[in-house]
Amino acid sequence: MQTRKLLRKTSYHRERLALASASTSASVFVNMAESFVTEIKVRQQKTYNRDVFPTVLSPNPNNAIISSDDVSVFTEAIRAHKLWLQSLLHETCAILFRGFPVATAYDFNEVVEAFGFEELPYVGGAAPRTKVVGRVFTANESPPDQKIPFHHEMAQVPKFPSKLFFFCEVEPGKGGETPIVLSHIVYERMKEKYPEFVERLEEFGLIYTRVLGEDDDPTSPIGRGWKSTFLTKDKSVAEERAAELGMKLEWLEDGVKTIMGPIPGIKVDKSRQRKTWFNSMVAAYTGWEDERNDPIKAVTFGDGKPLPADIIYDCLKILNEESVAIPWQKGDVLLLDNWAVLHSRRPFDPPRRVLASLCK
């Protein structure tokens, strides 16, 4: 295990420290944080400009209190160091908490609540999910032999989470990692290799089309039915909620066709002053397939023209090359900045139970 100076001397961090306490010096604040956690290294991490991605934090072994088995101690520590953790997330974009006493969905809910982020209702998303407790629900419940491609969470709708949590309640028998990748790195590589494609993507955006059944289809990675998608059994209410998202609905005999867009395929991460590959383009083109949906028709340029398959699959290659896939361990909590990080899921051998929570 290694401990580093987890807080860098940047203007952003100085502002956060000032907010934390006008009377608390930066050195004291850093010492408090380092007494709470230790940064550890894992083999799968990547380094960009000397920054390690993701950051992996574990309890400081010299702190008997934080090393206890009581989740309330962990949540109190989160509340006490909330601004520092937010600053660290802004710097590194992803934090994996490993070795803390988070054993159940209830514990995970308490951890999420401790951060104080506002909850985002899961309206408009494609994945079938089940609410577990409080703000916690299952991650995508598609069959274990299926891979879920890279995407920003809910990038296909205008109201998406800014942050998301994952929690490993049951370790996979084999596989089942949640690979993550820095979105601005993908944008930079695509811009360099395919400047005309990226220019067209920025000019026209994307249109996403998906056909939903009435009820959830657990055999499909995009099998969320329209009733759970819009949290209603009333078609008129569904139409109102779709309209709030800027989504068009075309009712079918046994379901509904949803049309979203044009919507940007590239976004500007204003807090970091850089562009990100903020879309579900590869996920839709390579993974939105079931008995109702043809993935090639699931996403097009905003002017309706088809996307070039060779570029989409090369983008998938870049995503895989830049991704980090750390095997889950029971009790792991992964916090992602959804503005900055795409994620996916690898196939797995059961058992595996990973839970999630979305934040505004």
C-alpha positions as a printed Julia matrix, in Angstrom:
360×3 Matrix{Float64}:
   0.0     0.0     0.0
   1.11    3.52   -0.73
  -0.17    6.85    0.46
   0.25    9.86   -1.77
  -0.68   13.48   -1.38
  -4.22   13.03   -2.56
  -4.92   16.71   -2.87
  -3.09   18.68   -5.56
  -2.38   22.39   -5.32
  -4.75   23.61   -7.99
  -7.12   26.54   -7.9
 -10.06   24.15   -7.94
  -8.89   22.38   -4.8
  -8.08   25.64   -3.04
 -11.65   26.77   -3.7
 -13.0    23.52   -2.27
 -10.79   23.86    0.79
 -12.0    27.41    1.31
 -15.58   26.18    1.18
 -14.8    23.42    3.64
 -13.66   25.81    6.32
 -12.29   29.33    6.25
 -10.22   28.54    9.32
  -8.87   25.15    8.25
  -5.54   25.2     6.45
  -4.95   23.02    3.39
  -2.3    20.99    5.14
  -4.62   20.13    8.0
  -7.37   19.17    5.57
  -5.06   16.87    3.63
  -3.81   15.27    6.83
  -7.42   14.63    7.87
  -8.13   12.96    4.55
  -5.01   10.82    4.67
  -5.92    9.67    8.18
  -9.2     8.45    6.71
  -7.95    6.55    3.65
  -4.92    5.09    1.93
  -4.57    4.99   -1.82
  -3.66    1.56   -3.15
  -2.47    0.43   -6.56
  -4.0    -2.31   -8.65
  -2.51   -3.86  -11.74
  -5.24   -2.76  -14.14
  -4.95    0.99  -13.56
  -3.77    3.33  -16.33
  -1.72    6.51  -16.08
  -2.5     9.69  -18.02
  -0.19   12.66  -17.54
   1.0    11.14  -14.26
  -2.58   10.81  -13.02
  -3.7     7.28  -12.15
  -7.11    6.13  -13.37
  -9.13    5.21  -11.46
  -8.17    6.17   -7.92
  -8.52    3.21   -5.53
  -9.01    4.01   -1.85
  -8.95    1.66    1.14
  -9.23    2.24    4.89
  -6.08    3.58    6.49
  -4.75    0.53    8.4
  -3.34    2.84   11.08
  -6.8     4.2    11.85
  -8.55    1.65   14.05
 -11.84    3.52   13.92
 -12.24    3.68   10.13
 -11.03    0.07    9.88
 -13.98   -1.12   11.97
 -16.81   -3.27   10.6
 -19.43   -0.59   11.27
 -20.69    1.02    8.04
 -21.86    4.07   10.02
 -18.23    4.91   10.75
 -17.53    4.9     7.02
 -20.55    7.05    6.22
 -19.65    9.55    8.93
 -16.13    9.75    7.49
 -17.64   10.4     4.04
 -19.72   13.27    5.44
 -16.7    14.72    7.21
 -14.55   14.58    4.06
 -17.28   15.14    1.47
 -15.74   18.2    -0.17
 -12.35   16.54   -0.39
 -13.88   13.44   -1.99
 -15.78   15.6    -4.49
 -12.55   17.39   -5.34
 -10.76   14.09   -5.8
 -13.55   12.83   -8.06
 -13.27   15.97  -10.16
  -9.55   15.34  -10.52
  -9.57   11.6   -11.22
 -13.14   11.08  -12.59
 -13.54    7.68  -10.9
 -12.99    6.4    -7.35
 -13.1     2.76   -6.28
 -13.63    2.28   -2.53
 -12.26   -1.14   -1.57
 -12.11   -2.85    1.79
 -14.71   -0.69    3.56
 -17.53   -2.33    5.6
 -20.24   -2.23    2.92
 -21.97   -5.61    2.94
 -25.6    -5.13    1.94
 -27.87   -3.06   -0.28
 -28.92   -1.16    2.84
 -25.26   -0.34    3.62
 -24.78    0.82    0.04
 -27.82    3.06    0.26
 -26.37    4.62    3.4
 -23.08    5.27    1.58
 -24.86    6.96   -1.32
 -26.91    9.09    1.07
 -23.75   10.16    2.91
 -22.42   11.9    -0.19
 -25.48   14.14   -0.27
 -26.03   14.05   -4.05
 -29.62   14.51   -5.2
 -31.29   11.38   -6.57
 -32.11   11.11  -10.28
 -35.22    9.04  -11.13
 -34.54    6.41  -13.79
 -36.9     7.75  -16.47
 -36.07    7.14  -20.12
 -33.29    4.59  -19.64
 -33.2     1.37  -21.67
 -31.94   -1.21  -19.18
 -34.29   -3.47  -17.2
 -33.78   -2.81  -13.49
 -35.43   -3.63  -10.17
 -35.6    -1.31   -7.19
 -33.97   -2.87   -4.13
 -34.04   -0.34   -1.3
 -34.11    3.42   -0.99
 -32.12    4.89   -3.87
 -30.66    1.53   -4.88
 -31.66   -0.68   -7.78
 -30.1    -3.49   -9.73
 -27.63   -2.77  -12.5
 -28.64   -3.9   -16.01
 -30.33   -7.28  -15.58
 -29.61   -8.59  -19.08
 -28.5   -12.26  -19.3
 -24.99  -13.02  -18.01
 -23.7   -14.25  -21.37
 -24.33  -10.85  -22.95
 -21.85   -8.0   -23.07
 -23.14   -4.49  -22.44
 -21.21   -2.06  -24.68
 -19.61    1.21  -23.58
 -21.89    4.15  -22.93
 -22.42    7.19  -20.77
 -25.37    6.48  -18.54
 -28.58    7.69  -20.23
 -26.64    9.62  -22.88
 -29.55    9.08  -25.25
 -31.84   11.39  -23.24
 -31.33   15.01  -22.15
 -31.81   14.31  -18.43
 -28.93   12.08  -17.4
 -27.08   11.51  -14.11
 -23.96   13.53  -13.39
 -22.7    10.8   -11.08
 -23.4     7.12  -10.59
 -22.5     4.52   -8.01
 -22.01    0.77   -8.39
 -21.76   -1.72   -5.53
 -20.65   -5.34   -5.64
 -22.89   -7.29   -3.29
 -21.95  -10.7    -4.73
 -18.67  -11.29   -6.58
 -18.96  -12.8   -10.06
 -18.0   -16.43  -10.44
 -15.89  -15.39  -13.43
 -15.73  -12.22  -15.55
 -18.43   -9.62  -15.01
 -16.07   -6.64  -14.74
 -17.4    -3.12  -15.31
 -14.77   -1.61  -17.64
 -14.45    2.18  -17.54
 -12.79    4.63  -19.91
 -12.04    8.36  -19.88
 -14.36    9.97  -22.4
 -12.12   12.87  -23.41
  -9.37   10.42  -24.37
 -11.79    8.67  -26.73
 -12.83   12.01  -28.21
  -9.21   13.05  -28.79
  -8.31    9.78  -30.49
 -11.41    9.82  -32.68
 -10.86   13.47  -33.59
  -7.3    12.73  -34.62
  -8.16    9.62  -36.66
 -11.56   10.58  -38.09
 -11.8    14.39  -38.13
 -14.54   14.54  -40.78
 -16.7    11.99  -38.96
 -16.31   13.85  -35.65
 -17.06   17.18  -37.35
 -20.25   15.7   -38.79
 -21.16   14.23  -35.4
 -20.72   17.63  -33.76
 -22.75   19.35  -36.47
 -25.72   16.98  -36.69
 -25.72   15.0   -33.44
 -27.49   11.63  -33.22
 -30.99   10.18  -33.39
 -31.73    7.13  -31.24
 -34.67    4.87  -32.13
 -35.9     2.01  -29.96
 -39.02   -0.15  -29.92
 -40.35   -0.96  -26.44
 -42.76   -3.67  -25.45
 -45.42   -3.09  -22.85
 -43.59   -4.97  -20.08
 -39.92   -5.63  -19.34
 -38.1    -8.32  -21.31
 -35.4    -9.85  -19.05
 -33.78  -11.61  -22.02
 -32.78   -8.31  -23.64
 -30.12   -5.77  -22.57
 -32.53   -3.04  -23.72
 -35.66   -4.86  -22.64
 -37.22   -2.2   -20.45
 -40.9    -1.91  -21.34
 -42.65    1.42  -21.75
 -44.51    1.11  -18.45
 -41.31    0.96  -16.4
 -39.46    3.34  -18.74
 -41.98    6.1   -18.05
 -43.04    4.85  -14.6
 -46.73    4.66  -15.53
 -49.4     2.39  -16.99
 -51.18    5.34  -18.59
 -50.27    6.06  -22.22
 -51.18    9.74  -21.89
 -48.84   10.1   -18.9
 -46.13    8.25  -20.85
 -46.56   10.75  -23.69
 -46.23   13.67  -21.27
 -43.05   12.27  -19.73
 -41.61   11.47  -23.14
 -42.35   15.02  -24.27
 -40.5    16.37  -21.23
 -37.45   14.48  -22.5
 -37.95   15.72  -26.06
 -38.83   12.18  -27.12
 -41.41   11.29  -29.76
 -43.64    8.23  -29.36
 -45.3     6.2   -32.09
 -47.7     3.66  -30.61
 -47.68    0.18  -32.11
 -50.06   -2.74  -31.69
 -47.88   -4.38  -29.04
 -45.62   -1.57  -27.86
 -44.24    1.83  -28.8
 -41.48    3.21  -31.0
 -39.41    5.91  -29.3
 -37.46    8.51  -31.27
 -34.95   10.68  -29.44
 -33.07   13.46  -31.12
 -31.29   14.96  -32.76
 -29.26   15.04  -29.55
 -25.56   15.97  -29.19
 -23.04   13.16  -29.63
 -20.26   15.32  -28.22
 -20.57   17.42  -25.08
 -18.36   19.99  -23.4
 -17.42   19.11  -19.84
 -17.46   22.72  -18.63
 -15.98   21.98  -15.22
 -12.85   20.52  -16.86
 -12.96   22.61  -20.05
 -12.73   19.7   -22.48
 -14.92   17.82  -24.94
 -16.14   14.31  -24.2
 -17.4    11.39  -26.28
 -20.78   11.7   -24.6
 -23.05    9.29  -26.42
 -24.41    5.75  -26.61
 -23.51    5.4   -30.27
 -21.36    2.27  -30.03
 -23.71    0.73  -27.47
 -26.75    1.27  -29.69
 -25.06    0.25  -32.95
 -23.5    -2.93  -31.55
 -25.81   -3.86  -28.69
 -29.37   -2.61  -29.09
 -30.56   -5.86  -30.57
 -33.51   -8.04  -29.68
 -36.65   -9.35  -31.34
 -37.99   -5.79  -31.67
 -34.85   -3.84  -32.52
 -32.24   -3.76  -35.29
 -29.06   -2.14  -33.91
 -28.03   -0.63  -37.25
 -31.32    1.3   -37.3
 -31.11    2.16  -33.6
 -28.78    5.14  -34.1
 -28.14    7.47  -37.04
 -26.71   10.92  -37.62
 -29.11   13.68  -36.67
 -29.99   14.25  -40.32
 -31.08   10.62  -40.63
 -28.07    9.39  -42.58
 -26.56    6.05  -41.48
 -23.39    5.78  -39.45
 -20.34    4.15  -41.11
 -19.92    0.66  -39.65
 -16.13    0.61  -40.03
 -15.72    3.77  -37.96
 -18.14    2.56  -35.29
 -16.24   -0.7   -34.85
 -12.91    1.12  -34.81
 -14.31    3.36  -32.09
 -15.19    0.19  -30.16
 -11.58   -0.92  -30.56
 -10.35    2.4   -29.16
 -12.75    2.13  -26.23
 -11.42   -1.33  -25.4
  -7.8    -0.2   -25.72
  -8.27    2.71  -23.34
 -10.49    0.92  -20.84
  -9.69   -0.25  -17.33
 -11.4    -3.41  -16.05
 -10.77   -4.1   -12.37
 -12.28   -7.4   -11.16
 -15.04   -6.87   -8.65
 -14.55   -7.79   -5.02
 -17.41   -8.1    -2.55
 -18.04   -4.75   -0.88
 -16.49   -2.63   -3.65
 -18.16    0.74   -4.25
 -17.35    2.48   -7.52
 -18.18    6.18   -7.93
 -18.1     7.55  -11.49
 -18.41   11.05  -12.87
 -20.83   10.37  -15.72
 -19.71   13.53  -17.54
 -16.21   12.13  -17.82
 -16.39    8.31  -17.88
 -18.05    5.69  -20.06
 -18.69    2.21  -18.68
 -19.71   -1.24  -19.89
 -20.18   -4.78  -18.57
 -18.39   -7.98  -19.51
 -20.15  -11.36  -19.65
 -19.89  -13.44  -16.5
 -20.45  -16.79  -14.87
 -23.01  -16.48  -12.04
 -23.37  -15.62   -9.32
 -23.01  -11.84   -9.64
 -25.03   -9.07   -8.04
 -24.01   -5.49   -8.73
 -26.3    -2.69   -7.59
 -26.46    0.92   -8.76
 -27.65    4.39   -7.84
 -28.0     7.49  -10.03
 -27.46   11.09   -8.92
 -28.3    14.44  -10.51
